[in-house]
Amino acid sequence: MTSFAAASAKAEMSELRRLKSLLPPELQSWVTVEGTTEVNPPLLRCEEIGRDEIEIQVDLVKWEQLALDQRNLLFWHEVARVQNDTIPREGWEMAALAIGLGGAVGELWVQDGLLLILALTLCGVSGWRLYQKNNGEKNLKAAIEADDKALTLATRFGYTLPNAYKSLGSALKTLVETTPSRRQRRLYEARLSALKKSASQAKSKSKSKREESL
């Protein structure tokens, strides 16, 4: 039993080192890759852990159920999110909203108009930021853009573009089939649909170039 646990830990460390090697050189000094210790975490998540420092967290239990090429493209999707600067920043909004609401209630009691306006302004700003963070359309657009950049990263690491499309499409299809959350599953389905459309356009463009060269 002990030897099994040791072998499992060794395999996990080996996979984390492998993923770190898939980081572009310009990111290796400030982006780290770690296994998550949370209960029922997402498969992958990017988190700001300090000033100019990003951590990509991996659920290694779910991760090992994916094929190697699927892992690579999903990992590069997260790397692309870092490059596109679309990862969530420190979550001050909920705290600010609570403070604003508490302040507004308090100022209604003491009837201080200026402080009431300030409290309501804080509520408005934090509420708008929370809306932006949870805007499904905006999040989907950012995810599709990250998928496009993940394909470019894959070619940078030796994949052909058709194989990159195939690997990412296979990964998204697997996630659609295995994800219990309906909301998350819809996001994967939308990304897969956009990827198929992009692959079709890329294929048509490649075919046109071949015909022009004849």
N, C-alpha and C positions, 0 to 999 in steps of 0.2 A: 504493500500500500504506500509506504514511504517512497519507494523507488518510483512508483507511478506518479506521485505528486511531484517529485523532483524532475522527472522526465517532462511532465506537463509544464512546469515552471520554466524549464530550459527551452522548450518549444515556443512558449509565449515570448520569452526574451529574444529568441532568435527571430521571431516574426516582427517584433517591434524594431529590432535593428535593421531588418530588411526594409521595412516601411520608411525608416529614416533615410535609408539610402536612395529612396525614390523621391525625396525632396529635391527640388532644384537647388543648385549651389547657393543661389542668392537668398534662400530662405533658411538654410541649415543653421545659421547662427542665432536665429530668434524664434524658430518654430520647433516644438518638441512633439514627440509621439509617445503616448502612455496608454496602458490598459486602464479601463475604468473600474472602480470598486463599488459603484452604485448598485442598488437593487433594481432590476428591470430597466437598464439604461437604453438609450437609443444605440443603434449600431455604430454610428460615428457622430462625433460632436466636436465642434471647435469652440474654444473658450479662451477669453483674454484672462491671463493669470497674473499679469503685471504690465508695467509700462513697456510697450514695444516687445511683448512676449506673448506668443500664442501657443496653446496646447491642443493638439488633435487627440481626442480620447476615443479609444476603440473598445467595444465589447468583444473581447477575444473569444468568448464562448460561442456567440452567434457568428463571429468572423470566420472561424475555422470551418464552418459549414458551407462556405462559398468557395468556388474554384479560384485558382490563383489569378487568372486574368480578370475575373470579376472583382476581386479585392483591389487589384491595381487601379482599375478605372474608377471605382468608388472612392478610393483614397485620393486619386488625383482630382476628383470632384471637390473634395474638401480643401485640397491645396489651392484649387482655383478660387474657391470662396475666400480664402485668405488673400490671394493676389487681387481679387476684385474688391476687397475690403467690405464684404457683406456679412461678416459674422456679427452676432449680437455683442454689444459693448456692455459694460457693467450696468446691472439693472437697478438704477437709482429711481426709475419712474414710479414703481409701486410705493416706495417709501415716501417720495415727494407727494404723490396723490393722497396718501393717508395723512400726511402732515397738513396738506392744503385743506382737505375736508375737515380735519379736526380744528384747524385754525378758523375756517369759515363758520363752523358751528359756534365756536367760542366768541368770535367777533359779533355774531348775531346777538349773543347774550349780552355782551357789554356795549354793543351798538357803536363800535368804532369803524366808521365808514372806510377810512384809508386802509386799515389793516384787513378789512373784509375784502376790499378790491385786490390787495396783494395776495391773499389766500386763494381767492377765486382764480387769479392769474396763474398761480402755481398749479392749481387743479387743471386748468385748461392746457397748460404746456405739457405737463406729465401725461394727461389723458391723450393728447394728440400724439405724443411719442409712443405710447402703448398701442394706439391704433395703428400707427405706421409699422411697428414691430410685428403686429399680428395681422397685417393686411395680406390676405391670401394671394391676391393677384400679384402684388409686389414680390412676395416670397417666391412664387412660381417663376416669375420672370428672372429673378436672381438665380434660381436653381437651374433654369434652362441655359442661362449665360455661363454658369459654372460647368455644365455638361459640355458645352461647346469648347471651353478652354481646356477641359480635361482631355478631350480628343487631341488637341494640339500638344498638350503635355505628353500624351502617350506616344505620339509620333516623334517627339523629342527624345524619348527613351527607347526608340527602336521599333515601335509598332507601325505597321502600315495603317493608313486611314481606314480601309475597309475592316481590318481586324479590330481596330479600336472601336468602331461603331458596333461591331458584332459583340465584343466583350461587354461594353457598357449596356447595350440592349439586353443581353442575357442577364446581366446583374440586376437591372431594373425589373425585368420580368420575374426573376426569382423573388425580389422584394415584394412585388405585387402579390405573389402567391403565398408568401409567408408572413406578411404583416397583419396583425389582428386589428390594429387601429384603422377604422374606416377613413378618417380624415387623412392620415398619413398615406394610406393606400391610394387615395384619390390623387395625391401629389405625385406619387410614383407613376401612376397611370398617365397623368398629364405630361410628365417628363418623358415617358416612353413614347407617347404619341408625337411629341415634338421632335424626339430623336429620330423616329421613323421618317417623319417629314423631311428633316435635315439630311438623312442618309439618302433619301430618294433624290433630293435636289443635288447633292454632291455626286451621285451616280450619273445623273443626267448631264451635269457640267463636265464630268470626266469623259463621258461618251462623246459630247460635242467637241471637246478638245482633240480627241483621237481622230474624229472624222475630219476636223480641219487640217490635221497634220498629214492626212493621206493625200 
